[in-house]
Amino acid sequence: MERQDDGDEPVASSSRHNSAEEPGSPPLDCEHSGSPQQEESNTMRRNDNYLPVPGEEKNLDVDFNTTTRRNESIPMKSLYGDDGSPLSPRLGPYFSDGRRRVDYVLAYQIQKPNSIRRQSSRFGETNFIRRLRRSLSMRSSRAPLQPKEDPEIAAQDHRTDYHEDDKRFRREEFEENLLETGLELEKDEGTKIPGIGFLKIHAPWNVLCREAEFMKLKMPTKKFYDVKQGSNVVEKIRLFIHKVTAPLHPKVDANRPQSIKSLSHPFSREKQHLFDLSDRDKFFDSKTRSSIVYEVLKRTRCTRAKYSMGITSLLANGVYTSAYPLHDGDIEGVNAEPNDRKLLYEEWASYSVFYKYQPIGLIRKYFGEKVGLYFAWLGVYTQMLIPAAIVGVIVFLYGCATVDDNIPSMEICDARNNITMCPLCDRACSYWKLVTACGTARASHLFDNPATVFFSIFMALWAVLFMEHWKRRQMRLNYIWDLTGFGEEEEEEHKDHNRAEYEFRVMQKTLKKEHATPKDEKVKLTCTDRLPAYLTTVVVMCFLITVTFAMVFGVILYRISIKAALHMSTYPAARSNIRATVKTTAAIINLIIIIVLDEIYAAIARWLTTLEVPKTEKSFEERLIFKTFILKFVNAFTPIVYLAFFRGRLVGRPGNYLYVVGSYRMEECAHAGCLMELCIQLCITMLGKQLIQNNLFEIGIPKLKKLLRKRKSDLDSKQEEELNKSMQRHEKDHFLGPFVGLSPEYMEMIIQFGMVTLFVASFPLAPLFALLNNIIEIRLDAKKFVMELRRPIAVKAKDIGIWYNLLRGLSKVAVIVNAFVISFTSDFIPRLVYQYMYSPDGSMHGFINHTLSYFNVTDFTPGTEPLQPMHLGYKVEMCRYKDYREPPWSSTPYELSKEFWAILAARLAFVIVFQNVVMLMSDFVDWLIPDIPKDISLQIHKEKIMMVELFMKEEQGKRLAARDNHNQDNCTSPSSANESPPQPRSRPVSHTNCY
């Protein structure tokens, strides 16, 4: 059983309470003497004085001034028996006494047995110079004892020893400062993992209370109230829906019904009576405890070196190899005790519950608000994909149902028209019949039909509804999670922890300007210091974008050359379906390039962001997201943008084609347009990225690492299972992967959102593929967070940050992109113009002939005519090509015709009308739906009123108690006054007679 109130229990020999709890003490300094500026810089980041902890919580019965308890680290023998087995049978996240919970763990490299380093267990400042001098003198005296050893190797070994000693001294200094803050430590170096030692950290009750007050953590009070979600009718509808969807809800036991909520208030030690402290073990849950310890770790400094070092610097310099909070317990095995991690595995991280809602409340309780918001957003996005997928499938089925009634495709497939088309490439290609493009024309109608225009408008409104729904859901979660008051002040307090790289650069700058800079002036990095990094970032980003364009151009050249090669092939199988072969292979090559460049660009973006030396983690994350998004967005969408808007536009005409890189003729679209090729590219890119990059990599790489670790191990499966059973929680978690943040998860979904919204007019099935992927992605991410990653630090957040702005921007751009896809990429506008302006009977009969121009084969540029002009069995005098140009017999042969300009004007008019109408509808929907649900705003107002009433009652009670005490003091006799309880020492006892 965990014990957080350690007032009456003995403390481990490395645990210590001291002046950290007394007012005004600077517990985080390594040196308590020096200049006032130095003392000021080394104090806590908040200038608040510590409030005195009540006597029953300060453990005043224990003497903490003994030198032994102060300087002695816990003996390693006390944790393990002679056979190396733990003395304590409890393998959970506890100290060796089995009562104090391990709230945080720091791992570090321990010395090798044959090393010539000296073990030390002393923390005192007076021993620091002595140990360093002794270790250096021992090394210098031992050097001549090995004359046969290579001097270079010996010097390298000595440097290694020096660095190891330096790391150990820094660890001891840092651990001493942690003890100054009131944390309790326990070392564990006799672990099952060779070469790794662990420092287990426990926060006692008084430290938790102190830090919770500093961090302004909102904790539940004893006051409860009923939550009403709207009017009676709305409440009945909600209850009915809840009953109908009961099988879809996870079986997560709640202590109280959802209609009851506790009133929360920032924790205060002076107002502890407001909070329910009946069970102190559960008042601060494991997530809160670890975040409190992490705040103390970030605040604690080491200042004996040339520059101040925090936990980030210590991790970056290898003083500690890793730092992480522990998972609650095991999830598999017969002896696994019930815990939140096991419950998450059963009700969330299992593929068998894919159809259920996510237990967002439990996710937030275990991983924190930031992770909870990500999965809540992913759940809302996946839910909103359901109607989009249904409508997309209906649009696709409409295309399938009307393909036989589509007059343009019927005209193409009608062999009686006997239309001879001009060659698709120079020399190698010959004339061909339009009827051979029948299959492509029929397939294009599945995606290029009047319903796609409706679907584009629908998806634009869908994106707005999704954003509005998420804002309302986010506000509801803020209310449920007590984040409504979490604002700029709290965020600013979390910003002031500098990154290790920034501190190191500031230290270098300080050393350079040690004599030139006044002591009072604070050294920081300026834009001038970062200018080389900024210039490098701009140059490298431009170069990488150019590389992306070059790759796309390389695939274009591949398509052109492979098409000519297949036309020249003597194999009938190669010549049978040239277009499909070229399209598919080019799309696959594009996919491979996108996946490879994605990984490279992610590494380069991180390197560039590191060069800029951002001050805080938030700044680092935002800069990294910005660079990664630009590079990955350009990488993923450049081939698609080319197919949608540029292919077939810069071609020229027969006899006057446009050539690139010498003799490569720019490729044309198929007669039915480039929409089919765009659809193929989108389909392969979406499926490939989701199956290979998102799912296969996430599943395969961890399994591959696990397999390699098993192969390297000398143990068989049974021995490994026994070892795993005997390992403690911190040892098991050490083998898990480190948590690297949510940016990769968000980035996957943002790129997918772009695929779903930007070019949805050409691929109505995109929402369906995204939905199927996300159903798997949710459980895959859940399994990764619960089983394969170390537990992340619980971070408070009230929104999804910069990702919301990216989503909103993509939804706006999607309206414009879809307007251009419909008007320029598809044949929707040419069909409308023909039907209402040029058709003799108002039907689509004759549309194909209207879109084809004539070309006289005698006008071919010499050297470009077909090698086999009699390929079709007769001599061709006139061939047709898709364009709106004057015939060769007109006064202006091959010039753009008036039909071209009429259609261009109609296309531009459609873009303007579509964009403005859809934007207007989107803004109307945005205005119509309030960001904050009405019931939530009422409940927030109700909470404020109840909080005021609670404090008014408390103040009134204090006044009455003070009045009663005053009357009692005035009316107390001398004899009774002597029998009164002892008064505080700061107040002398007053004996006043009542006359």
N, C-alpha and C positions, 0 to 999 in steps of 0.2 A: 504494500500500500504506500503510495507516494505521500510524503510529508513535506509540506512547504513551510509550516510554522516550526522553525527549528529552535525555538526559544529554550527548550528544556533538554535537548538531546546533545550528546557530545559531538564536537566538530572534528572532522578529519584533520590530520596534522598539517595539511596544506591549506586548510580553510581558516579564514580569519575575518573577524569583524573589528573595525577600529574606527578611526576618526572620520571615515567616509560618511557616517551617518550624522556627524555633529555639524552644527551650523558653521558655514563659512570656511570649511576645510577644503583645500584643493586636492582632491583625491587622485587626480589623473596625472599629476606631474611625476616625472621620474626624479627630478631634483627639486628640492624644496628651498633652495637658496639660489641667489643670483640677483641679477638686475630686476627692477620692477617690470621692465618690458618683457623680460623672459618669463617672469611669473605670470604676467597677464596673458601671454600667449599660450601658456601651458595649462591654464585653468579650463574648466568645462566650458562648452560652447554656450551654455545658458548661464547667465549671471545670477540665477536664483540661488539663494542660500538653502542648504538642506534644512528641512524642518525636523525637529527632534522627534524620534520615533518613541511611542509610548513604552514605558518600562517593561511591560510584559512581552514586548516584541523585540527588545534590544538584547535580550540574553545577557542581562547584567550580572548573572550569577557566575558567568564563566570569565576567567582571567585571560584577557587577550594581550597582556603586556609582556608575557613571558617570551624571552628571546628564542627559546627552542621552537615555540609554536609559530613565531614570526618567520624564522629563517629556514625552517626545515620542510623539505618537500616530502610527500608521502612515500614511505619505503615501498619499493617494488615487491618485496617479499610478502607484504601484507595482503596482496591481492591474489597470490597464487601459492599452491602447496608445493611440496617437494617434487611431485610428478608433473608440475606445470599446469595442473587443472585448477580452475577457479575455486576459491574457498566458498564463495557464495553460490548457492544453487540457482539463484535467480539470474536469467540471461536477458532480462528485459532492459529498457533504457534507464538503468539505475546505477548509483554508486555501489561500491563493494558492500556497503551496509544493507543494501536492498531496500532502502527507504527513500533516500534523496534521489530525485529524478535527474537524469542527464538532460539538460536543456540545450546544450551545444557541445560540439566536439571540434577540436583542432588536431589535425594529424601532422606529423613531422618525421623527418628521417632521423633514425637513431644511429649511434656510432657502431662501426663494425667491431667484432671482438678483437681483431688483431691490430686495431688502430693504436696509435701511441698517444691518444688523447686522454685526458684525465677527467674522470667523472666528477661532477660537482652537483651538490644538492643545496647550495647556499644561495640565498637571494640578496644578501646584504650588499650595500653599496661599498662598504669598506673592503670587501673581498674581491671586488671587480679587478682593480689594478694588480693586486697580488696574484690572482689566478692567471691573468694575461701574461704578467712578467714571468711567472713560474713556467707556464706552458712554452713560452718562447725560449727560455733558458734551457729547458729540458730538450727541446728540439735541437738547439744549437749544440748541446753536449752530445747528443746521440748521432749527429750527422757523421762524425769520423768513424763510427763503429761499423760502417758498411762501406769499406773502400772499394769493393768489387762492383757496387751498384752504379749504374749509369747516373752521373751527376744531374743530367737534365730530368730524368725520371724522379730522382730523389727530390729535386727542387719542386717538381710538380706535385709530388705527394705532400711536401711540406706546405705548399700553398693551399692544397686541399684541406689539410689538417687545420691550417689557420682559418680558412673560411668556415669550416665546420665548428671550430671553437667560437668564432665570431657569431655564428648563427645561434649557438647554444647560449652565449651570453645575452644576446638580444631576447631570446625566448625567456630566459630567467628574469630579465628586467621587465618584460611585458607581463609575465605572470605575476610578478610582484605587484605591479600596478593594478592588475585585475583584482588581486587580493585587497588592495587599498580601497577598491570600490565596493567591497562587501561580497563579491562573488566567492563561491567555494570551488576549489579545484581538486582534481584527483588524476594522477598520472598512471598510465597503463602502458608499460614497455615490454611486458612479457606476453605479447599477443601471439595469435596464430599466424600473423602476417609478418614474415621476417623483414627486419630493417625499418619497420614503421612503428612509431610510438603515438599514443593518443593522449590528449589532455581533455579530460571530461570536465564540463563546467556546469555548476548548479547555482541557480539564483534563489536564495532564501526569501522568505515572505517579506521581510522589511525592504529588501532591494526591489522586489517586484512592485511593492506599493510605491516606493520612491520614484522608480522609473515610470510607472504607469501615470503618476501625477505629472512628471516632467513631459511625457509624451502626449498628455491630454487624451488618454485612451478612454473612449466611452464604454462604460460598463453598466450592466443591467442593475437597476435598483430593486427594492422590494415592492415597488408600486406596479400593479398590472392594470390593464384596461382592455375593454372590448374593442376590436377593430371591425368597423362596418364598411363594407366595400360597396357603397352606393345605396340607392333606394331599395325598397322592399322588392320591387319587380326585378331589378338588376341582381339583387342578392339571391332571389329564387332561381333566376336563370343560371347564375354562377354555380349554385349548389347542384342544379340539375346536370349541368355540363360536367361538374366534378364527379358526380355519381356515374355518369355514362362513361367517362374516361378513367374510372378507377383502376381498371386493369393495366393502364398505361403508366400509372404512377409507380415510382420505385418504392420498395418496402423498407423505407427508412423510418424507424420508430422516432416519433417526436415526443418530447416530454410533456408538451402542452399543445392543445389544438391551435390551428393557425389563426383562429379568430381572437386569440388572446395574445397581447404583446406587452413586454415589460418596458417600463419607462427607463431610458438610459440617460446617463449623465457622466461628464468627464470625471475620472476617479480623483478623489481627494482624501488624503489621510485624515484631515480634520472632520470630514463628513462620512467616515466609515460606517456610521450607524445607518446611513441611507441604503447601503448595499447589503445584499444577502450573503453574509460571510459564514453561514452555518457550516458549509463544507469548503474550507479553504483550498483543499486539494483540487477542486474543480472550478473554483472561481476564475482563476487564470488558466485557460486551456493550454495545451502544448504549443499551439501555433503562437499564442500571445507570449508565452514564456520565452520561446526561442527568438521572437522579434525583439523582446526587451533585452535579452542578452546580446543580440547583434548590435543594438544601439549602443550598449556599453562598450562593446568591442571596437566599434567605429570611433568612439569618443576617446578611447584610451590611447595614449601616445608613449613612445619611447624617445627620450631626448638626450641620452648620453652620447649618442653618435654625433657625427657632424651635422646631421639634419634630423628633424622629427619624423618618426615613422609610426604609422597606424597599422591596423590589421591588413588593409589593402596593400601597403608597401611591404609588409612582412610576407604576405602571400606571394607578391610579385618577385621578391628577392629570394624566395625559397626557404625562408626561415621556418615557415609553416607550408606544408604542401597542399593542404586543403582545409576547408572550414565548412561545416554543415550542421544543421539540426537533424535529429534522428526521426526516423519513421516511428509510428506508434507501436508496431509489432509485426509479427509474421502474418502472412495471408494464406499460407498453405501448411498442411500438416495437421495431425490429430490434436496435438497439444497447443495449437495456436489459440490464444485467448481472444475473446471478442474485442475488437477495437475498430476505430473509424477506418483504418486502412483496409482491413478485411471486409468491412461493410461496403466500402467504395469498390473493391475488387468484385464483390458479388453482385452489386446492384448498378454498377456503372462501367467497369472495365471489362465486362464479359460480352462476347458477341451474341450470347443467347438472349440478352436483354436489349438488342438493337432497336426494338420497336417502342421501348419505354422512354419516358421523359428522363432528363438528367437530374440527379439529386443536387441541384445547384447550391442549396443551403449547406449541405454536407461538404461539397467541394470547397466552398468558401471557408467553412469552419476548419478544414484540414490544410488547405493550401494558401488561404488568404484571399483578399478581395480582388487583386489584380488577375490571378488565375481564374477565380470564379467568374469575373466579368468576361474573360475570353471565352470560356465555355458557354456562358449564357448567351453571348453574342453569336457564337457558332450555332447554338441551338435555335435561336430566332432566325438566323439566316437560312438554316436547313428547313425549318418549318415554312418559311416564306417561299422556298423553292418548290414546295408541293403544288400550289396553284399555278405557278409559272410553268412547271413541268407538264401539268395536265393540259394547259392551254397550248403549249408547244406541241404536244403529241396530237392534239386535235387539229392544229394547223397542218402538221405533217400528214395526218390521215386524210384531211381535206384535199391535199395535193395528190395523194394516192388515188382518191376516189374520182377526181376530175381529170386525171391524166389522159384518159381516152377521149374526153370531150374537148381537149385543148387543141384548137384549130392550128396554131403555129407549129406545134410538134407533129400534128397529123400531116401537114403540108411537107415538112422535112422528111417524114417517113414514107411519103407517097412516091413510089418509083416512077410514076407516070410523068412527074414534073421534069425529070431528066436534066437536072441542073448540074453543070460542070463547074467545079470550083478551081481557083488558081492554086498553084503549088504552095505548100506551107514552108518550104525552105528552098534555097538556091541549089540548082543542078541535081542534087540527089533526089529531091522530091518531084513527083510528077503530078499531073492533074488528078482530081479525085471527084467522086460523086457525092453530092450533099446527102444522099440517102444513107451513106455510111455513118453519118453523125446522128442517126435516129435514136440510138440508145442514150447518148449524152443529152439530147434534147428532151427526151421523156424524163430522164432523171433530174434534169434542171427544173422541170416544172414542179417537182416535189417540194422544192425550196423557193422557187421564184413564181409565186402566184399571188393573186390579190389578198389572200389571207395574211401574207407576211407583212403587209403594210399595217393591218390591224394589230398584228402581234408586236410590231415595233412600237406602236403607240402604247399598247398594253404594258410592255416591258419598261417603257419610260415611266409610266405611272406606277408600275410595280416597284421600281427602284425608290421612288419618293415614299411610297407606302412603307416599304421596308425600313427606310431611314426614320420615318416618323414612329413606326411601331417600336423600333429599337430605342429611340429616345424615351418613349413612355415606359418601356420595360426597364430601361436603365434607371429612370427616376423611381420606379417602384422598388427596385433592388436597393437603391440608395436609402429609401425609407426603411425597408425591412432590415437592412444591415447597419442602420444608424450612421449613415454617411452624409446625411443632409447638412450637417454643420461642418463637414470636412472641407475646408476651403483653402484660400491662398496662404493663410498663416501656417497651417500644418504642413503644406507643401513646401513652403520656404524653409521650415525647420529641417526637412529631409534633404534639402539641396546643399547644405553647407558642408557635407562630407566630401572632401576632395579625393580625386582618384590618385593612385600611387604614382602614375607617370607624371601627372601634373606636379605633385609634390617634389618629385625627383628633379624635374626641370626647374622649378622654382629654387631648389637647393643649389643647383648648378649656377643659376643666375646670381644667387646671393653670394656664392663663393667668388664669382668673377668680380662682382661690384661691392666686395666687402668693405673696401676703403673709400670708394667713391660715393656710396649711398649713405645718407644720414640714418642713424639708428632708428629714429621714429618712423621713417617711411617704410610702409609695407611693400614688400617685393611681390610682384605678380606678373604673369605673362600678358603682354600686350599684343595688339594686331601686328606690330612690327616684328615681334618675336616669331609670330606664326606665319608671316608673309611667305617665306619659302615653302612652307607646307601647303598654304592655300594655292600658290602658283602650281605646285606639283599636282595638287588635286585637280585643278582645272585642266592642265595639260593631259594628265593620265585619263581623266574622264572623257575628254574629247577624243583621245586616241582609242579608247575602248569602244566608244560609239562608232568611230570610223571602222574599227575591226568588225563590228557587227554588220555594218553596211557592206563591207568587203566580203564577208561570209555569204550574205544574201546574194550579192552579185556573182559570187562563185557558183552558187546553186543555179542561178539564171544561166550562166555559161554551161553548166552541166546539162540543164534541160535542152538548151539549143543544140549542143554537140551530140547528146545521146539520141535526140530525135532524128538528126541527120544520119547517125550511125545505124539506127534501126531501119530507116528507110532504105539504106544501102545494103542491108543484110539479105543474104540469100535464103535464110531459114523462114519458112512460112509462119511458124509460130511466133517469131519475133516481129514480123510485119503485121500480124493479125490484129493486135490491139495496142498500137503504139501510144496513143494518147493516155490510156489508163495506166500503162507501165511507167511512162514518164512522170505523170502526176503523182502516182503513189510513191515511187522511189525518191522523187525530189522531196516530198513531204516527210518521208522517213529520215532522209539526210538532214533536213531542216530540224527535225525533232532531236536528233543526236547532237547537232551543233548547239541547239538551245540548252540541252541538259548539261553538256560539258562546259559551255561558257557560263552557265548559271553558277556552277560550283567555283569556277575561276574568279568570276566577278564578285562573288560573295567574299572570297578571301582578300581580293584587292581592295574592296570597299572597306573592309575592317582595317587593313593596313593603312589606307589613306586617312581614315578617321583617327587611328592611333598617332599618325604623324602630326595631326592638328593639335594634339594634346588638349582635349576638352577638359574643363575643370571638374565637372560633376558627372556622375553616371547617367543622369537624365539627359544632359547635353550630349554625351557620347552616344547614347541610344538614339536620340533624334537625328543626329548627323549621320549615323550609320544607316538608319532607316531611309533617310532621304537619298543617299548615294545608292544603296542597294535597290531601292524602288526604281530609280531612274534607269540603272543599268539592266535590271531584270525586265522591266517593262519594255524598254527598247529592244532587248534581245528576243523577247517572246512575240512582240507584235510587229516588228519590222517586216518579216516575210508576209504576214497577213495584210499589212497596209499596202505592200507592193502589189499583191494579187488583187486587192480590192480597188485600188485607185490608179495604179500606174501601168500595170500590164495591159497591153492592147491599146494604150493611149499614144505611146511614142513609137509607132511602128512604121508609119509612112504608107505607101501604096505600092502595088505591083509596078515595077519599072523605076521606082524611086524609093526604095526601102531605106530605113535607118540602120546603120551598122555600128557596132561597138567592138573595140579591141580587134581592129582589122576587118576580118571577114565574117564576124558573128552577127547575123541578122536578128534584130530584136523580135521576141516571140509574140505571137498573136493569141487572142482568146479564141476559144471554140465558138462555133456559130451561135450557140445558145448563150454565149457570154461567159465571163470568168467566174460567175457565181458558183458553178459546180466545183471548180478547182479551189475556190476560197472555202467552200464547204468541206472538201476533203482535207485541206490543210488544217482547218479548225478542229475537225474531228480527230485527226491523228495527233495533233498537238495536245488537245485536251486529254484524250485517253492516254497518250504516252506519258505526259507529265504527271498525271494522277496515278497511273499504275506503276510507272517506273520510278519517277523522282519522289513522289509523295508517299506511296505505299510500299513499294518493293525495297527502296532504300531504307525506310524507317523500320521495316520488318527484318530485311535481310542482313543489314550491317550489324545490328546488335547480336543476331543469332550467329553470324560469322565470327564476331569477336569472342562470343562465348565458346564457340567450337574451337577456336585457336587457343583460348586459355585452357580448355580441357586437354587439348593435345600436348601443350607444354607441361601440364601437370603430370607428375609421376603416379598420382593416385587413380585408382579405378573408381567406377561410379559409386560403389558401396562405401568406400573409404571417404570419398568426397561428400557423400550424404551424411556420414557420421561427423565429419569435420564441420559441415554446415550446421548441424544440430548443436555442436558444442561451442560454436562461435557466438560472441556477444553481439548485441544490436549494432554497436558502432563499428564493429569489424565487418559485419555483413553490408552495412551501408557504404563502407569504404570501396567495395567492389562495384557499386552502382555508378552510373555515369553522372557527371556533374550537370547541374541545371544551367543552361546557357541563355535562358530568357525566352520570351514569347515571340520575338520578332520573326524567326523562321516560320512559326505556325501562322501568324497573321499574314506574312508575305505570300504564303501559298494561297490563302483564301482571297487576298486582294487581287492577285493575278487571275484566279479563277473567276472572281466577280467581274473583272474586265472582259474575260472571254464570254461570260454569260450575257453581259449588257452591251458591249461595244459593237459586236458584229452579229447580234442575234437575228437580224433580218436575213442573214444568209444561212443560218443554222438553227432552226427552231428547236432542235433536240438538245441544244447545249444545256438548258436548265435541268433536263432529265439526267444527263450524264453527271452534272454537278451534284444533283441530289443523291444519286447512287454512291458517288464518291464520298460525300460528306457523311452519309450514314456509316460508312466504314471508317472514315477519318476520325469521327468522334470517339468511337470505341478504341481505335488504334492509338490516338493521343492519350486516352484515358489509361490504357494499359501501360503506355510508356511512362506516364507520370506516376502511376501507382507502383509499378514493378521494376522499371529499368532505370529510373533517375533518382538521384538523391532528393530528399525533400527540400523544396525551395524555401527561402525566407518569405514569410508572409508580408506582403507589401500592400498598404492601403492605396486604393485608387477609386475615384468616383465615376470615371468614364474610361473609354478605350483610347483616349489621347489623340495623337496625330493620325491614327488609322481612320477615325471618323471623318476627318477632313479629306483624306485620300478617297474614301468611299463616296463622299459627297461630290468631289471633283470628278470622279469617274462617271457618276450618274449624270452629271451635266454634260460631259463630253460625249456620253453615249447617245444623247439625243441628236447631236450634230452628226456624229459618225453614221448612225443609222439613216439619217436623212440623205446623206451622200451615197450610202450603199444602195438605197432604194432607187435614187434618181439617176446615179451614174453607173453603178455596177450591174444592176438588174435591167431587164427590158420593160419594166413596168411603165415608165413614162413614154418610151417610143410606141408601146402598144396603145396607150391612151390617146396619144396624138394622132396615130394612124386611124384609130376607130372613129374619132370625132372630127377629124379634119380631111383625111384623104380617102377613107373607105367609101366606095360608091354606095353600098347598102347599109353602112353602119355596123357591119360585122368585122371579124378578124380575117376573113378570106382575102388572100392576096398580101398579107402582111410580110411574109418571107420574101416574096419578090420585091416588095417595097424597100426592104433593108439591104438588098444586094445591088452593088454597082457593077458596071460592065468594064472589061479591060480587053483591049486588042493585043493578042499575043505577039504581034510584030513590034510592039513598043517595049518589049523586055530590054533591059540593059544588056549589052553583049557580055556573055560569060555567065549569065544568071538564068538562062532558059533551061528547062528540064533536059536531062540526058536522054530520057525515053519519052518523047512527046506522043508516041503512038501507044502508050501504056493502056489506054482505054479501048483500043481497037479502031479508033478513027482519028482523023486529024482535027485538032481543036483550033478554031479561029478566034473565038471569044470565050473568056472565062469570067467567072463572077467572084467577087470578094465583098466582105461585109463592111460597108461604109456608105455614107451619104455623099456621093460625088457625081459630077456631071459625066455623061457617057462620052466615049471617044469621038462620036459624031457631032457633038455640040460645038458651039463657037468657043467655049472655054473648057476644053477637055480636062477631065480629072481634077477640076477645081471643086471645092466644097459647095454643095448645092444649098438651095434655100430651105429644103427640109431639115438639113443639119442645123441651121441657125434657129429654125422654129423649135426643134426638139431641145436644143441647148437652152433656149429661153424658158421653155416649159420645165426643164430640169432645175434650173436656178430658182424659178418661181416656186417649185415644189419644195426645195430646200428651205427657202425663207418661210413659206407658209407652215410647213411641217414643224420646223424648229420653234416658231413663235407660238403656234397653237399648243404644242405639247408642253413647252415651257410655261405657258399661261395656265394650262390645266394642272401642271405639277405644283406651281406656286399656289394655286387655289386649294389644292389638296393639303399642301403644307400649312396654309392659313386656317383651313377648316378644322384640322386635328390639333388640339392643344398639346404642347410638349409634356405638360404635367397632368396626369389624370386627376379629375376633379376630386375623387375620393381621397387620393393621396394628399392633395393640397389641404383638404379639410382635416385629415388626420395629423398632418404636420402642425397646423394651427392649433389643433386640440392638444397636442403634446406640449407645445409652448405654454398654453394656458395651465395645463396640469402641473408643469414644472414650476411655474410661478406660484401656484397654489401650494405646492409642496414646500417651497422655501418660505412662503409666508407663514404656513403652519409651524414650521421649524423655528422661525424667528419668534413667533408668538409664544411657543413653548419655552424658548430660552428666556424670554422676558419674564414669563410667569415663574419659572424656576429661580431666576435671579431675585425677583421680588420676594419669593418665599424664603430664600436663603438670607436675604437682607433682614426680613422681619425676625427670622429665627436667631440671627446673630445679635440683634438688638435686644431680644427678650431672653437671652440665655444667662443663667446664673453662673457665678464663678465656679461652683462645684461641678455643674454640668459641662461647663466649657472645658474643664480639665479632662473630662472623660470623652471629649469629642475626638473624632478621627484625626490623625496627624495631617497638618496642612502642608502644602508645597513649601519648600525651603525658601523660595524667592518671596513668599508672603509671610511675614511674622504673624503669629496667632494673636488675635486681638481679644482681650477679655473685657467686655463692656457690660457694666451692671445696668439693669433696667429699673429705674426708680419709679 
